[in-house]
Amino acid sequence: MRTKTVLIIVLIILFAILLIQNSGMAALKFYLWNIYAPQFILVFLVFCLGFLAGFLTAKTGRKKDQRVPSQRSTPSPLKPQA
């Protein structure tokens, strides 16, 4: 297996252990909202939001890289310039 694949598998296993060990109730306070949920659900939601943000950032970065460069007319070294 490639190093990248092994690293992804190890990170997934560590993330699963993190979720299993944090099963107590936790409060998430955001302005006027109070959300009480098991901590592993909140950790999982934050992980998903981070993954989504990284994915969208990488996707917009790829679109910028794939644009066709503008066709500029460069002076030819054989033609005399006026």
C-alpha positions in Angstrom: 0.0 0.0 0.0 1.1 3.6 -0.6 2.1 5.8 2.3 -0.9 8.1 1.7 -3.4 5.2 2.0 -1.8 3.9 5.2 -1.8 7.4 6.7 -5.5 7.9 5.9 -6.3 4.5 7.4 -4.4 5.3 10.6 -6.1 8.7 10.9 -9.6 7.1 10.5 -8.8 4.6 13.2 -7.6 7.3 15.5 -10.7 9.4 14.8 -12.9 6.3 15.6 -11.1 5.9 18.9 -11.6 9.6 19.7 -15.3 9.2 19.0 -15.7 6.1 21.1 -13.9 7.6 24.1 -16.0 10.8 24.1 -19.5 9.5 24.8 -20.5 11.9 27.6 -23.0 14.7 27.2 -21.7 18.0 26.1 -23.2 21.5 25.6 -22.6 23.6 22.6 -23.5 27.2 23.1 -23.8 29.4 20.0 -25.3 32.9 20.6 -28.8 32.1 21.8 -28.8 28.4 21.0 -27.9 25.7 23.5 -27.4 22.3 22.0 -27.0 19.3 24.3 -25.8 16.1 22.6 -23.3 13.3 23.2 -19.8 14.7 22.7 -18.9 12.2 20.0 -21.7 13.6 17.8 -20.5 17.1 18.3 -16.9 16.0 17.5 -18.1 14.2 14.4 -20.1 17.3 13.2 -17.1 19.5 13.6 -15.0 17.0 11.7 -17.5 17.0 8.9 -17.6 20.8 8.8 -13.8 20.9 8.6 -13.7 18.3 5.9 -16.3 20.2 3.9 -14.4 23.4 4.3 -11.2 21.8 3.1 -12.8 20.1 0.2 -14.5 23.3 -1.0 -11.3 25.2 -0.6 -9.3 22.7 -2.6 -12.0 22.5 -5.3 -12.0 26.3 -5.8 -8.2 26.2 -5.9 -8.3 23.6 -8.7 -10.7 25.7 -10.7 -8.2 28.6 -10.7 -5.4 26.3 -11.8 -7.4 24.9 -14.7 -8.2 28.3 -16.3 -6.7 28.8 -19.7 -4.0 31.4 -19.7 -4.7 34.5 -21.7 -3.3 34.6 -25.2 -0.9 37.5 -25.1 0.9 38.5 -28.3 4.6 38.4 -27.6 7.0 40.1 -29.9 8.8 37.8 -32.2 12.5 38.0 -32.1 12.7 37.9 -35.9 10.4 40.9 -36.5 11.8 44.4 -36.0 9.9 46.4 -33.4 8.6 49.8 -34.3 
